Amino acid sequence: MTSSSPALQSSYDHVVVGGGIAADKAARAIREQQEGASILLVSAAEDGPVYRPALTKDLWTGEDPDPASQDLGTADDTGATLLTGTEVTAIDPQARTVTLSTGESVGYGELLLATGSAARALDGAPEDPRIVTLREVADYRRLRELVGEGTEVVVVGGGYLGTEIAAGLSVAGASVTLVISGQAIGESLFPPSITAHLGRVYGGHGVRLEKGFRLAGLEAGERLTLSGEDGRTLTAEVAVLALGARLRTELARDAGLELDDQGAIVVDAHLRTSAPHIHAAGDVIRFEDPLLGARHVEHIDHAEASGTAAGTAMAGGDAEYAYTPLFYSDLFDDGYEAVGRLDGRGENVELWDEEGGAAVVHHVEDGRIVGVLLWNTWDSVPAARELIADSRDGKIDVADVAALRERIAPGG
């Protein structure tokens, strides 16, 4: 999983820009459709495609901390040429070429943009190896080198990444403080019943929770000092910044592709962009969800499914991307899967099992179910999609709790 500089052809049937799971799935789909097609994958990361969720999950909590265990083997399995540690700096849709950071120009028959997201930085933060954002394998390796038993780590951010890495670091023996801008872990997604439970769980594992802390500044001295907007300060040996992500769509913008008002690349049902012979997949796209309308999603299930769909389309397939992705996480001994939109502070219908350990939470907007959270409830994602569809079509009453429980039983 090291950077590579293979000899390049002047052009390829398919060029894939990106080194994540969407790129991997696209390459596999292309190869399945076109056995003899030439494929080039160009990744700015120094490592080939890996199963990135493991960077905040299994590599900390499982038996094998080596990121090589998560290598997807894209080049070996597909015969694609993999160029790592290299950026695409420009696209010429008319000439059908891409320019590389090496200065080389490569032609393409079909092009895929699967550039993903980058970690949001803190304005004015110093360059210091003890300040980490966790997006790539290189970030994981650096954090592993910094953290040992009892290392004092502040994790800033209560979203997916922040909550997962706080749990993982705690399991690995670090002394963790989780900084959140609100008053409860996951309050934007989960109802108070679940956020209160998470507060107890994290506290029980020794994670200190710093509530209502909005990071305003970070100074690097003998120790790191984090300053909040309200004047509070925290110190630590290591800081992990999980401040959200920004879409990497600069290439698309500069090439004149249509973007929406959030900066996502607009695609059609076949994941084609506004430029001929250019597709897009993964985090960066705005697509038409068959249940929820136009949206963009940043999670692995969508990356896998859209990558496969884009690769199939690039190779001549005509199937549409008509898919409602799921998202999921594991937080210590709890886990969940979810479909659609969630809002912990909106209207929710909660159903719990008798033990109080598993739930199905139905998020309601304008009288219909638009999201289903499956808390410690498994093998129910297809049923959740069907429930959202039936609610949209007026086939189920959100006030009929017995009917909702019959559709998906908590803990199933």
VENRA-V759504 format. One line per field, one symbol per residue. ss: DSSP state (@ for helix, = for strand, . for the rest). phi: phi as a letter, one per 20 degrees, with the letter a starting at -180 (. if undefined). burial: + if it has 24 or more other ideal C-beta (glycine too) atoms within 12 Angstrom, else -. A space follows every 10 residues. Layout:
ss: ???
phi: ???
burial: ???
This chain:
ss: .......... =======... @@@@@@@@@@ @@@.....== ==.......= .@@@@..@@@ @.....@@@@ =..@@@@@.. ===....=== ==....==== ....====== ===...===. .......... ==....@@@@ @@@@@@.... .=====...@ @@@@@@@@@@ @...=====. .......... .@@@@@@@@@ @@@@...=== ....====== ...=====.. ..====.=== =...===..@ @@@@....=. ....==.... .=.....=== .@@@=====. ..===....@ @@@@@@@@@@ @@@@...... .....===== =..======= ......==== ==......== =====..=== =====..... @@@@@@@@@@ @@........ @@@@@@@... ..
phi: .dfccffdff bcfcdddpcd fffgffffff ffecfdfecd ddcfffdfgc efgffddgfe deedeefffd femgfffdmf edddmcdeea cdffelccde ffnfdcecec cdecemcdff eegnffebfe dcddccgfff fffffedcgn gecdddpdeg ffffffffff ffofedddec fedbfmffdd fggeffffgf ffffeneedd emddfdabdd cgcecddefe nfcccaeccd edenccfedf gfffenffde feneffcefd meefdgmcdb bngfddceff dcnfaccdaf ffffffffff ffffeofdfe edbdfdcbac cleebbcbcn edbfdeecdd ccffemdcbc ddedclncfd acddelcdlc fgffffffff fgemebefee fffffffceg nf
burial: +--+---+-- -+++++++++ ++++++++++ +-++--++++ ++++++++++ ++++++++++ +---+-+--+ ++-++--+++ ++++++++-+ +-+--+++++ ---+-+++++ +++++++++- -+--+----+ ++++++++++ +-++-++--- ++++++++++ ++++++++++ ++-+++++++ ++-+++++++ +-+++-+++- ++--++++++ +-+-+--++- ---++++--- ---+++++++ +++++-++++ +++-+-++++ --++++++-+ +++++-++++ +++++++++- ++--++++++ ++++++++++ +++++----- +-++++++++ ++-+++++++ ++-+---+++ ++-----+++ ++++---+++ +++++++--+ +-+++-++++ ++---+-+-- ---++-++-+ -+
